[in-house]
Amino acid sequence: GDGGTFEAGDGDGARQDAADAAVEAGCDAAPALRASIATLAGPDPAAAALEAVSAQSAALFAAEERTRDEEVRHASETIDFFAFEGEGLLSALEVEPAPAVLPDGRQVVAQIGEAVLDHEETTLSLAHAFENPVAFALAPTLNGGHPVVAEIVAAEGAELTLRLREPEAYDGWHVTETTTWMVVEAGAWRMEDGARLEAGVTGGVDGVSDGFDRIDFSEGFDAAPVGLGLILSLDEDVWAVSRLRGADADGCEAAVQRQEAAGADAPTAELGWLAMEAGTGEWDGIAWQAASTEARFDDGGDRFEFAEGFETAPLALAALSSMNGGDPAALRRTEIDAGGLGLVAMEETSADGETGHVAEEVDVLAFAEAGLLYGSAWDLSA
């Protein structure tokens, strides 16, 4: 920038011993370097430290303090760094915001993205201010062994706040996980390629013990769509999961399950839901796929194979779409690549140590890349 060479990047595997992070910006001399720990894998206080900074590389490590004890071993962390050669002022051009409405009349319908989360709240800045946002964050990775769900703390305007939440039977602290998120403007929409989707919020959704509640779509689909659901608010501060089942062209059933130790009677919830026409296509240049599977995802996991169309690993949302097993369970992502997605149904152990879960159906929604998605109102009466 402004004639100076710079690089921003990260170094993985930084522990109490230095881990090399290559600076590949082509500096003529050792750059000015700033670094900070970007993960929370080790519970003890630590800060990023630097050694042997040269034009080609720097050694990064996590340095613990010794106010309480002399032990300085630390878990593997990721360290973000910024290197800049030279000194002076930096200037930049203002980036024009994405238009809310395109010349052809289509408006922003959704935004898809990916986030790295832990148990602390993370607030994301969106590329569009949504009027009535319905937010989803589903199937986080399986870096940490404790059960966890991605929780929507707040979704308002151009901000989305999320965190990971463990059941109360665990320590509440969780390593970083990656999850795909999606924010959709509430309503019924038609995409650029003609495919349809609808998103909404339904309040008063009961616990499983009180039976499933019916969610009716405002516009009927030609066949059962792919459905996703996520708890947006709950009448009790407790770990819980949403369960959808029985989708048909006109609607689906929904219920809430809280952790087993809290008992079967779950509080009522406000549930965000998304229904999207099954199939494949291209939405504003972004390849997509929406699909429902047979009951084959249990505690041992299985792999969902994408249809052709993804050149690299896409962003994927996935949720259980059946209620074959009675214990609370949530999906975790074990792998993802251009060809498919590995998923496992993970139970929690707040009431007992048994974690076996029978095979469940899963609904999957995948996009080739992050970005804004535009559409037009879907009205069958028009």
C-alpha positions in Angstrom: 0.0 0.0 0.0 1.3 3.5 -0.9 4.5 2.0 -2.2 5.2 -0.2 0.8 5.1 -4.0 0.9 2.7 -5.6 3.4 1.2 -9.0 4.3 -1.5 -10.1 6.6 -1.8 -13.8 7.5 -1.7 -16.4 10.3 0.6 -19.0 11.7 -0.9 -22.3 12.9 0.5 -24.5 15.6 2.0 -21.8 17.8 2.8 -23.3 21.3 5.3 -22.4 24.0 8.0 -23.2 21.4 8.2 -21.0 18.3 6.3 -21.9 15.2 7.6 -20.4 11.9 5.2 -18.2 10.0 6.5 -17.4 6.5 6.3 -13.8 5.4 6.0 -14.1 1.6 5.5 -10.5 0.6 9.0 -10.1 -0.8 10.4 -7.6 1.7 13.9 -6.3 1.2 14.5 -6.1 4.9 12.9 -7.3 8.2 9.4 -5.7 8.3 7.6 -4.2 11.2 5.5 -7.0 12.6 2.4 -7.0 14.8 0.8 -10.3 16.0 -2.0 -11.5 18.3 -3.4 -14.9 19.3 -6.6 -15.5 17.3 -7.8 -18.6 19.1 -8.4 -19.8 22.7 -7.2 -23.4 22.8 -5.3 -23.1 26.1 -7.0 -21.7 29.2 -4.0 -20.0 30.8 -3.2 -16.4 30.0 -0.8 -16.0 27.0 0.3 -13.5 24.5 1.8 -13.7 21.0 5.6 -13.3 21.0 8.1 -13.0 18.2 11.6 -14.1 17.5 14.0 -14.1 14.6 12.1 -11.6 12.4 13.7 -11.5 8.9 12.7 -10.4 5.4 11.4 -14.0 4.8 10.0 -15.3 8.0 9.3 -14.8 11.7 9.0 -17.3 14.6 5.7 -16.9 16.5 4.8 -18.5 19.8 2.4 -18.3 22.6 4.1 -17.0 25.8 2.4 -17.7 29.1 2.9 -15.5 32.2 4.3 -16.8 35.5 2.6 -14.9 38.3 1.1 -18.1 39.8 3.4 -20.9 38.7 6.4 -21.6 36.5 4.6 -23.9 34.1 4.6 -22.3 30.6 3.3 -25.2 28.4 0.5 -24.0 26.2 -1.9 -25.7 23.7 -1.6 -25.1 20.0 -2.9 -21.7 18.9 -3.3 -19.7 15.7 -1.6 -16.4 15.6 -2.6 -13.6 13.2 0.0 -11.2 12.0 0.5 -8.1 10.0 3.9 -7.2 8.4 4.7 -3.9 6.8 7.9 -2.8 5.2 8.8 0.8 5.7 7.0 3.6 7.6 4.5 6.3 6.9 0.8 6.9 6.4 -1.6 4.4 4.8 -4.5 5.5 2.6 -7.3 3.6 1.0 -10.2 4.0 -1.3 -13.7 3.8 0.1 -15.5 0.7 -1.0 -19.0 1.3 -2.4 -21.7 -0.7 -0.5 -23.6 -3.4 -2.4 -26.9 -2.1 -3.7 -30.0 -3.0 -1.8 -32.0 -3.2 -5.1 -30.6 -4.1 -8.6 -31.6 -2.3 -11.8 -33.8 -5.3 -12.7 -35.8 -4.8 -9.5 -34.4 -7.8 -7.5 -33.6 -7.0 -3.9 -31.2 -8.5 -1.3 -32.8 -11.7 0.0 -29.9 -13.3 1.9 -26.3 -13.3 2.8 -24.2 -16.4 3.3 -20.9 -16.6 5.1 -18.6 -18.5 7.4 -17.4 -17.7 10.9 -14.9 -19.1 13.5 -16.6 -19.1 16.9 -15.9 -20.1 20.5 -18.0 -19.7 23.7 -17.5 -15.9 23.6 -19.9 -13.7 21.6 -18.7 -12.7 18.1 -20.4 -9.9 16.2 -20.2 -9.9 12.4 -20.8 -6.9 10.2 -23.1 -7.8 7.3 -23.0 -6.3 3.8 -26.7 -5.3 4.0 -29.0 -4.0 6.7 -31.8 -6.5 6.8 -35.3 -5.3 7.9 -36.6 -8.6 9.2 -33.6 -11.0 9.4 -33.9 -14.7 10.1 -30.5 -16.1 11.0 -29.0 -19.6 10.9 -25.7 -21.1 12.0 -25.7 -24.8 11.8 -23.4 -27.9 12.0 -20.2 -26.5 13.5 -17.0 -28.4 13.1 -15.8 -31.1 15.5 -12.6 -29.6 16.9 -13.8 -29.9 20.5 -15.2 -33.1 21.9 -18.0 -31.5 24.0 -21.5 -31.2 22.5 -22.1 -27.7 21.2 -24.6 -25.7 19.1 -24.1 -22.4 17.4 -26.4 -19.9 19.1 -27.8 -16.7 17.5 -27.4 -14.0 20.2 -28.8 -11.2 18.1 -29.6 -10.4 14.4 -30.5 -6.9 13.7 -29.9 -4.6 10.7 -26.4 -5.1 9.5 -25.0 -7.1 12.5 -25.1 -10.7 13.5 -23.9 -11.8 16.9 -23.2 -15.5 17.5 -21.5 -17.8 20.0 -21.0 -21.5 20.7 -23.0 -23.0 23.6 -22.3 -26.2 25.5 -24.9 -27.9 27.7 -24.7 -26.8 31.3 -23.3 -30.2 32.3 -20.0 -29.2 30.8 -17.5 -26.5 31.6 -19.0 -23.9 29.1 -15.6 -23.3 27.6 -15.1 -24.4 24.0 -12.3 -24.4 21.4 -12.9 -22.5 18.2 -15.1 -24.1 15.6 -16.0 -23.1 12.1 -19.7 -22.8 11.1 -21.6 -21.6 8.1 -24.1 -18.9 8.7 -26.9 -17.4 6.6 -29.2 -14.4 7.1 -32.4 -14.3 5.1 -35.0 -11.5 4.8 -38.3 -13.0 6.1 -40.7 -13.7 3.3 -41.3 -15.8 0.3 -38.8 -15.3 -2.6 -37.9 -16.4 -6.0 -34.3 -16.7 -7.0 -32.6 -15.6 -10.2 -32.8 -19.1 -11.7 -36.5 -19.5 -10.7 -36.0 -21.7 -7.6 -38.1 -20.7 -4.6 -37.5 -20.3 -0.8 -39.3 -18.9 2.2 -38.1 -17.9 5.6 -40.0 -16.9 8.7 -40.2 -16.8 12.5 -42.7 -18.9 14.5 -43.3 -18.2 18.2 -44.7 -20.5 20.9 -43.0 -23.6 19.6 -43.4 -26.3 22.4 -41.2 -29.0 23.7 -41.2 -32.5 22.2 -43.1 -33.8 25.2 -46.0 -31.5 24.3 -46.0 -32.6 20.7 -44.8 -31.0 17.5 -46.3 -27.7 16.3 -47.3 -27.2 12.7 -45.5 -24.5 10.6 -47.5 -23.6 7.5 -45.7 -22.0 4.5 -47.4 -18.9 3.2 -46.9 -20.1 -0.4 -47.1 -23.8 -1.2 -44.2 -25.6 -2.9 -44.6 -28.1 -5.7 -43.0 -30.8 -3.5 -41.5 -31.1 0.0 -38.7 -28.5 0.3 -35.5 -28.7 2.2 -36.0 -27.3 5.7 -33.7 -25.7 8.3 -34.6 -24.5 11.8 -32.8 -22.7 14.6 -33.9 -21.5 18.0 -33.8 -17.6 18.1 -35.1 -17.2 21.7 -36.2 -19.4 24.5 -38.3 -18.8 27.6 -35.6 -20.3 29.7 -31.8 -19.9 29.8 -30.9 -23.5 28.9 -29.1 -25.5 26.2 -31.6 -26.6 23.7 -32.0 -27.8 20.1 -34.7 -27.4 17.5 -36.1 -30.4 15.7 -38.0 -30.3 12.4 -39.7 -33.3 10.7 -42.5 -34.3 8.3 -42.0 -31.6 5.7 -44.5 -31.5 2.8 -45.3 -29.0 0.1 -47.4 -26.9 2.6 -45.4 -27.0 5.8 -43.5 -28.9 8.4 -43.6 -29.8 12.1 -41.3 -28.3 14.7 -40.4 -28.8 18.4 -37.7 -28.0 20.9 -35.5 -30.3 23.0 -33.5 -29.0 26.0 -30.6 -30.9 27.6 -31.7 -34.2 29.2 -30.9 -33.2 32.8 -33.3 -30.3 32.5 -36.2 -32.7 32.0 -38.6 -33.4 29.2 -40.8 -30.3 29.5 -39.1 -27.7 27.4 -40.0 -24.1 27.5 -41.6 -22.5 24.4 -39.3 -21.0 21.8 -39.2 -18.6 19.0 -38.0 -20.6 16.0 -36.4 -19.3 12.8 -37.0 -21.5 9.8 -36.1 -21.7 6.1 -37.7 -23.8 3.4 -36.0 -24.0 0.0 -36.9 -25.9 -3.1 -34.8 -29.0 -3.5 -32.4 -29.2 -6.4 -29.3 -27.5 -7.8 -28.8 -24.3 -9.7 -26.9 -21.0 -9.8 -27.9 -17.9 -7.8 -26.2 -14.7 -8.8 -23.3 -16.7 -10.2 -23.0 -18.8 -7.0 -23.7 -22.6 -7.5 -26.1 -24.0 -4.9 -27.6 -27.3 -3.9 -30.5 -28.1 -1.5 -31.2 -31.8 -0.7 -32.8 -34.1 1.8 -31.3 -37.5 2.7 -32.5 -40.8 3.9 -32.2 -41.8 7.6 -28.5 -42.7 7.7 -26.8 -40.1 10.0 -26.2 -41.5 13.5 -23.6 -41.2 16.2 -21.1 -42.9 13.9 -21.5 -40.3 11.2 -21.9 -40.6 7.4 -21.0 -38.6 4.3 -23.3 -36.6 2.1 -22.1 -36.4 -1.5 -22.7 -33.1 -3.4 -24.0 -33.1 -6.9 -21.6 -31.9 -9.5 -21.0 -28.1 -9.6 -18.6 -27.3 -6.7 -15.0 -26.7 -7.7 -13.8 -26.2 -4.1 -15.4 -26.9 -0.7 -18.7 -25.0 -0.5 -20.3 -23.3 2.5 -22.9 -25.8 3.9 -25.7 -25.6 6.4 -27.2 -28.9 7.7 -29.8 -29.9 10.2 -31.6 -33.0 11.4 -35.0 -33.4 9.6 -36.5 -36.4 11.5 -37.1 -37.5 15.1 -36.2 -41.1 15.0 -34.1 -40.9 18.3 -35.7 -39.5 21.4 -32.6 -38.0 23.0 -31.4 -34.5 22.2 -28.9 -34.4 19.4 -27.3 -31.9 17.1 -25.3 -32.2 13.9 -21.5 -31.6 13.8 -19.4 -31.4 10.7 -16.5 -33.8 10.5 -15.2 -32.9 7.0 -16.1 -30.9 3.9 -14.6 -30.8 0.4 -15.8 -30.2 -3.1 -17.3 -33.7 -3.3 -19.1 -34.0 0.0 -19.8 -33.3 3.6 -19.3 -35.5 6.7 -21.8 -35.2 9.5 -22.4 -36.9 12.8 -25.4 -36.8 15.2 -24.0 -35.9 18.6 -25.8 -36.4 21.9 -25.1 -34.7 25.2 -24.5 -36.4 28.5 -26.0 -34.2 31.1 -28.3 -37.0 32.4 -26.3 -40.2 31.4 -23.1 -41.3 29.6 -24.9 -42.9 26.7 -24.4 -41.2 23.4 -25.6 -43.7 20.9 -28.1 -42.2 18.5 -30.2 -43.9 15.8 -30.0 -42.9 12.2 -31.7 -39.6 11.3 -32.6 -37.8 8.1 -30.7 -34.7 7.3 -31.4 -31.6 5.1 -28.4 -29.9 3.5 -28.1 -26.4 1.9 -24.8 -25.6 0.2 -23.4 -22.6 -1.6 -20.2 -22.4 -3.6 -19.0 -19.2 -2.0 -20.0 -16.4 0.4 -21.8 -13.4 -0.7 -25.1 -11.5 -1.1 -28.0 -13.1 -2.9 -30.8 -11.2 -4.7 -34.3 -12.2 -5.5 -37.9 -11.1 -6.1 -41.1 -11.6 -4.1 -42.8 -14.9 -4.8 -46.5 -14.5 -5.0 -48.6 -17.3 -6.6 -51.6 -14.9 -6.9 -49.7 -12.4 -9.0 
